[in-house]
């Protein structure tokens, strides 16, 4: 019963953040463009880095709960390399946004998940060379 409660709470939290998320791809793309332009606008660059870092922290917790409760496949479908840097992950998300303008309406969290699934699919983990 406890396992079901944890999964329900996690899914409700995920729905709430998707439905009431502060950022979408449309909000992230201008921040990404500033980040990519040598960090001239420290506020926008910091917002992009901070959003990606905070989202990754949330996704890490989600993956842990899914793994512990054995819900679904036990994770969100991606494996980030152990030696990946925050800068690299920011670039992965930003380049995904550039390549998928039709998805800019998605919530920021879903954008990050989609980018990570494409770049680091589960079961195909590679260390950064």
Buried (B, 14 or more C-beta within 10 A) or exposed (E): EEEEEBBEEBEEBBEEBEEEBEBBBBBBBEBBBBBBEEEEBEEBBBBBBEBBEEBBEBBEEBBEBBEEBEBEEBBBBBBBBEEBEEEBBBBBBBBBBEEBEEBBEBBBBBBBBBBBBBBBEBEEEEEEE
